[in-house]
Amino acid sequence: MNPILGIDFGRARIGLAISDDLRFLAHPLATIPANKDSVKRIAAIVHDRKIDKVVIGIPRQMSGEIGIAANEALEFADKLRTQLRCPVETWDERLTTVAANRALRDAGKKTRQTRKFVDQVAAQMILQSYLDRESAGTSAKGIPR
């Protein structure tokens, strides 16, 4: 099996995480700027690392509704679908950035130190929850467009 790429989309930065080849564990990969070249950079990573699937987190509101940030992430997922040959799935990622900040703070990292890592850790959390759901034999549930 080839790895899966997890994405935490943000207006300023995009966090990336990658699974191991057995798809048991997610690992932080990189943080890239959110700009006009983001899709190209992700497409290059998908090609170079032989990624089989991309999972992008959709930040639903606590009520479950789709808000502005979720719509932006869905639009980004649509852009990726036009450029990638592998499937692009969406995944509910409520509060992963909050959890990532907490995990880094609990690890003794100061806020200034975490800025460059928090998006990667959030992507790792998104991807790990997706992998856990897949390995449990339960069908992974994404966000319909």
Secondary structure as a PSIPRED ss2 file (coil, helix, strand):
# PSIPRED VFORMAT (PSIPRED V4.0)

   1 M C   1.000  0.000  0.000
   2 N C   1.000  0.000  0.000
   3 P C   1.000  0.000  0.000
   4 I E   0.000  0.000  1.000
   5 L E   0.000  0.000  1.000
   6 G E   0.000  0.000  1.000
   7 I E   0.000  0.000  1.000
   8 D E   0.000  0.000  1.000
   9 F C   1.000  0.000  0.000
  10 G C   1.000  0.000  0.000
  11 R C   1.000  0.000  0.000
  12 A C   1.000  0.000  0.000
  13 R E   0.000  0.000  1.000
  14 I E   0.000  0.000  1.000
  15 G E   0.000  0.000  1.000
  16 L E   0.000  0.000  1.000
  17 A E   0.000  0.000  1.000
  18 I E   0.000  0.000  1.000
  19 S E   0.000  0.000  1.000
  20 D C   1.000  0.000  0.000
  21 D C   1.000  0.000  0.000
  22 L C   1.000  0.000  0.000
  23 R C   1.000  0.000  0.000
  24 F C   1.000  0.000  0.000
  25 L C   1.000  0.000  0.000
  26 A E   0.000  0.000  1.000
  27 H E   0.000  0.000  1.000
  28 P E   0.000  0.000  1.000
  29 L E   0.000  0.000  1.000
  30 A E   0.000  0.000  1.000
  31 T E   0.000  0.000  1.000
  32 I E   0.000  0.000  1.000
  33 P E   0.000  0.000  1.000
  34 A C   1.000  0.000  0.000
  35 N C   1.000  0.000  0.000
  36 K C   1.000  0.000  0.000
  37 D C   1.000  0.000  0.000
  38 S H   0.000  1.000  0.000
  39 V H   0.000  1.000  0.000
  40 K H   0.000  1.000  0.000
  41 R H   0.000  1.000  0.000
  42 I H   0.000  1.000  0.000
  43 A H   0.000  1.000  0.000
  44 A H   0.000  1.000  0.000
  45 I H   0.000  1.000  0.000
  46 V H   0.000  1.000  0.000
  47 H H   0.000  1.000  0.000
  48 D H   0.000  1.000  0.000
  49 R C   1.000  0.000  0.000
  50 K C   1.000  0.000  0.000
  51 I C   1.000  0.000  0.000
  52 D C   1.000  0.000  0.000
  53 K E   0.000  0.000  1.000
  54 V E   0.000  0.000  1.000
  55 V E   0.000  0.000  1.000
  56 I E   0.000  0.000  1.000
  57 G E   0.000  0.000  1.000
  58 I E   0.000  0.000  1.000
  59 P C   1.000  0.000  0.000
  60 R C   1.000  0.000  0.000
  61 Q C   1.000  0.000  0.000
  62 M C   1.000  0.000  0.000
  63 S C   1.000  0.000  0.000
  64 G C   1.000  0.000  0.000
  65 E C   1.000  0.000  0.000
  66 I C   1.000  0.000  0.000
  67 G C   1.000  0.000  0.000
  68 I H   0.000  1.000  0.000
  69 A H   0.000  1.000  0.000
  70 A H   0.000  1.000  0.000
  71 N H   0.000  1.000  0.000
  72 E H   0.000  1.000  0.000
  73 A H   0.000  1.000  0.000
  74 L H   0.000  1.000  0.000
  75 E H   0.000  1.000  0.000
  76 F H   0.000  1.000  0.000
  77 A H   0.000  1.000  0.000
  78 D H   0.000  1.000  0.000
  79 K H   0.000  1.000  0.000
  80 L H   0.000  1.000  0.000
  81 R H   0.000  1.000  0.000
  82 T H   0.000  1.000  0.000
  83 Q H   0.000  1.000  0.000
  84 L C   1.000  0.000  0.000
  85 R C   1.000  0.000  0.000
  86 C C   1.000  0.000  0.000
  87 P C   1.000  0.000  0.000
  88 V E   0.000  0.000  1.000
  89 E E   0.000  0.000  1.000
  90 T E   0.000  0.000  1.000
  91 W E   0.000  0.000  1.000
  92 D E   0.000  0.000  1.000
  93 E C   1.000  0.000  0.000
  94 R C   1.000  0.000  0.000
  95 L C   1.000  0.000  0.000
  96 T H   0.000  1.000  0.000
  97 T H   0.000  1.000  0.000
  98 V H   0.000  1.000  0.000
  99 A H   0.000  1.000  0.000
 100 A H   0.000  1.000  0.000
 101 N H   0.000  1.000  0.000
 102 R H   0.000  1.000  0.000
 103 A H   0.000  1.000  0.000
 104 L H   0.000  1.000  0.000
 105 R H   0.000  1.000  0.000
 106 D H   0.000  1.000  0.000
 107 A C   1.000  0.000  0.000
 108 G C   1.000  0.000  0.000
 109 K C   1.000  0.000  0.000
 110 K C   1.000  0.000  0.000
 111 T H   0.000  1.000  0.000
 112 R H   0.000  1.000  0.000
 113 Q H   0.000  1.000  0.000
 114 T H   0.000  1.000  0.000
 115 R C   1.000  0.000  0.000
 116 K C   1.000  0.000  0.000
 117 F C   1.000  0.000  0.000
 118 V H   0.000  1.000  0.000
 119 D H   0.000  1.000  0.000
 120 Q H   0.000  1.000  0.000
 121 V H   0.000  1.000  0.000
 122 A H   0.000  1.000  0.000
 123 A H   0.000  1.000  0.000
 124 Q H   0.000  1.000  0.000
 125 M H   0.000  1.000  0.000
 126 I H   0.000  1.000  0.000
 127 L H   0.000  1.000  0.000
 128 Q H   0.000  1.000  0.000
 129 S H   0.000  1.000  0.000
 130 Y H   0.000  1.000  0.000
 131 L H   0.000  1.000  0.000
 132 D H   0.000  1.000  0.000
 133 R H   0.000  1.000  0.000
 134 E H   0.000  1.000  0.000
 135 S H   0.000  1.000  0.000
 136 A C   1.000  0.000  0.000
 137 G C   1.000  0.000  0.000
 138 T C   1.000  0.000  0.000
 139 S C   1.000  0.000  0.000
 140 A C   1.000  0.000  0.000
 141 K C   1.000  0.000  0.000
 142 G C   1.000  0.000  0.000
 143 I C   1.000  0.000  0.000
 144 P C   1.000  0.000  0.000
 145 R C   1.000  0.000  0.000
